[in-house]
Amino acid sequence: MKYYIIAGEASGDLHASNLMKALLEEDPKADFRFWGGDLMQQVGGTLVKHYRELAFMGFAEVAANLRTILGNIKRCKTDIETYNPDVLIFVDYPGFNFRIMKWARLKGYRTHYYISPQIWAWKENRIKAIKRDVDEMYVILPFEKDFYEQKHQFPVHFVGHPLIDAISHRKQVAPETFRKENGLDDKPVIALLPGSRKQEITKKLTVMLSVIDDFKDYQFVIAGAPGQDTEFYQQFIGNANVHFVTGKTYDLLSIADAALVTSGTATLETALFKVPEVVCYKGNWISYHIAKRVITLSYISLVNLIMDKEVVKELIQGDLNTNNLKAELKKILDPVHREKVFLDYYELEQKLGGKGASKKTAQLIFSKIS
């Protein structure tokens, strides 16, 4: 079978690559053509365009690059017609994928969507396009199934979260080796995951590092984001107790005693490594207040949303300050508090469906098209 896959971000590249491996187990003659990244390319097939060339964030950047974006959409449609796949698989990335899937539906292609866009958080009206243009939807969060089926009468497949597979299949490094290779001593580690874009890194990392003098028995390690130059982080590393690693976030989390984490998928990754965390969010004042009126969720972290209760503390906007962060970090380093967090984390993993998301999805896709 011929599979055309569109993933537009680093996380999509990771999850799509694991899906491709699972599809090859079901269909050894599978032929892949895709928009994605290095991990997908390592599995095999033809990379049409790398996700690094698709990363336009924010209204201003999108407007400035509108001609490029429209050109990419046109190129994608032409490429699909030339390839004539048996199925189109969209991996999250709704801004681009929704345009392609509407066109693909009219052209008669099979459309499968892996990893639903978070329409339950905002832009819920996108459900109309999904019901119209998507043949099969594969969701990875347990509450998404109820959202689609009970609220919107659209059947979906809950396959579990692929992060569990990604973490369990990673190549592990010995803690002693990791410490030695990255200049760390024997002090316990507090991991700092400040986000992926320069503006958010600067805002959050400045606050995160403001507590280091209160925790001299620990060493703080910044996890560099993919796509950011190491030189950018040098301005934040002026203390002997602060270290930096890049491309090693999972290895860092595997030895961390606690973590300060920006909102997003990283909060879930941290929880799956069983690391107590404080969730940190501080954005542009105007953007924050607009989002506050548009998004009506009780929590911002995936951990709390999935558990439907406060498992990890969220310090948002004005609450993200040195005093609050110091108090919450002390709390998650306390043995009694940590024990409760660990129990919640184990329950979280059970709710996510355990291992096998990629395999389940591949089996479902192949059974629908063969």
N, C-alpha and C positions, 0 to 999 in steps of 0.2 A: 504494500500500500504506500501511497505518497502522502506525506504529512507536511503541511505548511504551518509553521509555528511563529507567532509574533510575541516577543517579550521585549520590553523597552527599558528595563532597569536591571541593576545588579542582582536584586533578589529574584527577579523573573528569570534571569539567566541561570541562577542556581537551581530553582525549582523546575524549570523547563528541561535542564540537562538531566536531572534525575528522572523526570518523566520520560525523556527520550531513551534512557537506559532501560527503563521498565517496558517501554513499547517494543524495544528490540527483543526482549524476552518473549513477548507475546507474538511478535511478527519479525522474525529474523531477517526478512527481506525488506524491512521498512526503509524508505528513502525519505530523508529529511531536507527541507529547504526552510531557512528561517532568518528572522531578524532577532538578534540576541547578542551573545557575547562569547568570551573565550571558553567558558565551561561547556557551552553547547557545541562549540566548534571542536572541542576535544572528543566529544562523543562521536561526531562524524556528520557528514552531510555538507550542505552549502550555506555559508553565511552570506546573506545578501547585504546587510548593513549592521554595523555594531551599535549597541545601545548608547555608547558614548557620544555618537553623532545625533542622538535623538533627545538629549537631556536639556529641555528648555523649561525653566521653572519660573512661575510668577507671570502676572499680566504683562509687565513691561517687556520681559525677555521673549515671551511668546509673540507679542506684537512686532518686536524688532526682527524676529526670525520667521515671520508668517510665510514669506515666499518659500523658504527652505522647507517648512513644515508641509505646506501644500504640495510642494514638489515631491516630498517623500511619500505622501499619500498617493499621488498619481503613479509614482514609480512602483509602489507596492501593489496597486491594483493591476497594473500591466504585467508585473512579474507573476502574480497569481494566475492570471489568464494564460500566460505562456507555459507555466508549470502544470496547470490543471490538476490540482491535488484531489485526493479522495476525501480529505477533511481539512478544514482550517481549525487550528487550535489557538485561541487567544489566551494569553497569560497576563491577568490583571491589566495595567496600563490603559485605562479606559479612554483617555482623551484621544488617543490615536486609534485604538482598537474599535471603538464604537463607530467611527467613520467607516472603517473597513468592513465591519460586520453588516452594517446596513446595506452597503453595496453588494457584499457577497451573498446576502440573503436573496436580493433581487436577481442575482446571476444564477441562483440555484445551487450554490455550494453548501455542503454540510458545515454547520458552525457549532463548535464546541468551545466552551469558556471554562478555563481552569483558573481557580482563585478569583472569586467574585470581587469586583470593585466594591469599596465600602459605601454602598448607597444607603445603608442603614444609618450611616453617620451624617451624610449630607447628599444632596442631589437625588433624593428618593424618587423623583419623577423619572429617573433613568430606567425605572422598572418597565416603563412602557416600551422602550427600545429593546430591552432584554426579552420581554415576552414576545415581541414581534420578530426579533432577528436571531435569537439563540435557540438552537435545537436542544442542546444539553448543557447544563450548568453544574460544575463541580465546586462545592463550597468547602472551606477548610476550618470554619469556626462553627461550633455547635449551635449557637443561637441564630446563625444565618439560615439554617434549614427552616426553623419556625418563622423567621421573617419572610422568607419567600413563600412557603407553603400555606401558612395560616393567615398571614396578613395580605398576601398578594395572589394566592391561589396559583402559584407557579411551581411545579414539581422540580426538585433539584436533588443532587446526590451529595450527601455529606461523606467525605472520604478521609477525614482526619487532617492534621496539620503536617505539611511536608518538612517543617523545621525539625521535627522529631527524627525523621530519617536523616536529614542533613547532619544533625549533631551526632547521632549514633554511628554514622558511617565515616565520620571524619578520621583522618590519620592522627592518632594521639601522640603527644610528645611528653616525655618524662618531665615532671615539674623541675627537677634539678637542672636538666638540660635547658629548659626554657629560661630559668632564672640566670644561668651562666651566660647564655647567648645574648641576653638582653640587658646585662649589667645590673641585675637585681640582687639584693642581699637576702638574708633570711627573714627579714621582717614580714609580717602578714601584709597582704596586698589589698588595696582599695582600687578597683577599676573605675576609670572615668570614660564614659561613652557619650560624648557631647554632641553627636549628630554628624551630618554629612556636608552641610553647606557652610561656607566661611562665616556668614553673618550669624547663623545660629550657634556655631562653634564658639565664636568670640563672646557672645552674650552669656552662654551657659558655662563655658569653661572658666571664665573669669570668676563667676560665683562659686563654682565647684572648688577651685583652687584657693578660695579665700578662707577655707577651714583647715588647711594643712598644718598650720602651727599648733592647732588644738589636738592633733593626732600624730604626735612625733614618734610614737611606737609603731606606726604603719608607714608603708611606702605607697605613694599614689602613682598609678600607671595610666597614661592616656592612650586610648585606642584610636589610632589614626584612621580616618575614613578613606575608602577607595576613591581615587581621583584627586585627592588633596596632596600637595607637595609636602614633604617632610619639613622643608624650610619654613612653611607657614606656622608650624607648631612651635618653632624655636622661641618665639616671643613669650610663650607661656612656661618655658622650662628654665626658670631662674633659681630653682631651689634644689638642693641635693636630694631631697626626698621625693622629687617628681621625675618620673621616667616616661619614655615614649616607645610605643611599638606600632608597627603598621602591617596590615595584612595578617594579623595574628589574634584577632579578637576572641575567637573561640578558645585558643590556647590560654589567653589571658583570663577569660572567665573560668576556665577549668581549675585555676589556682587561686582565684580571688576569694577573699573573705566577705567582701561587701562591694556594692557598686552604686555609683551615681549615674543615672541613665536618662538620656533625653527620651521624650515620648516617641512611640512608634514600635516597629517590630523588635527593636533592641530590648524593649522591656520584656517581651515574651522569651526571647533568646536567653536573657539573663535568668529568668525564672526556670527555664528548662535545664540550666546548669546548676540549679538549686542555690543561687547566690542571692541573699537578701539585698534589696535595692531600695533606693529612693528615686522616684520619677521626677525629673526636672523639666519644666517648660517655661520659656520666656520668649515671646515673639514681639514683633512690631506692634505698638500700642493700637494703631488703627486696625490692623489685620486681626489682632486678637479680639477686639470688641465686635468686629464684623462676624468673625467665626463664632463668637459666643452667642450671637443672635440666630445664626443659621444652624449651628449644631446643638442639639438638645439632649445629648447623652449625659448620664450621671457621672461618667468617668472618662479620662482620656487615654489611659493605658489599657492595652489588650488584656493584661493579667486581670485587672479589676472588672473589665467588661465581661470577660468569659466567666469569671466566678460570681459576678453580680453582687459583689461586696468589696470593701476596701481590704485587699490583701497587702498591697504596697502603698506607701504614702505618696501622694501626688502634690508636689509644690508647684503651683501654677502662677505665672506672672508675678504680681507683687509679693506673693507668699514665698517665692524663690529668693531668699536672702540669706546672708551668712548665719544669722542667729537660728533661723528655722532649720537650715541645712545641718548645722552643727548638732542641734538637738535630735533630729531624726537619724543622723548617722550614728550617734551614740546609742540610740534605741535599737537599731538593727545589728549593732555589735554586741548587744546584751544577750547572753545565752538563753534566757527564758523567752524573750521575744523571738529569737531565731528559731527556736523549736516549733513555735506556732506557725511561723512562716513556712518552714519545711513541710509541715503537714498539709498546709494549703497548696503548696507547690505540687505535692504528689497527687492531690485531688485534681488540680488543674490539668496535669498530664493525662489523667484518666479521662477527663472530659474532652480532651483533644482527640481521643480515639486511638491513642497508641501508635505504634509503628505501621508503616505500609501504605501511606497516602499515595505515593507515586505508583505503586503496584496496583492498588485498587482503581485508580483513575485510568491507568493504561488498560487494564482488563475491561473496564466499562467502555472506553473509547473503541477498542478493537472489536468488542462484541456488537457495538452499534453500527459499525461500518463494514464488517466482514460478511 
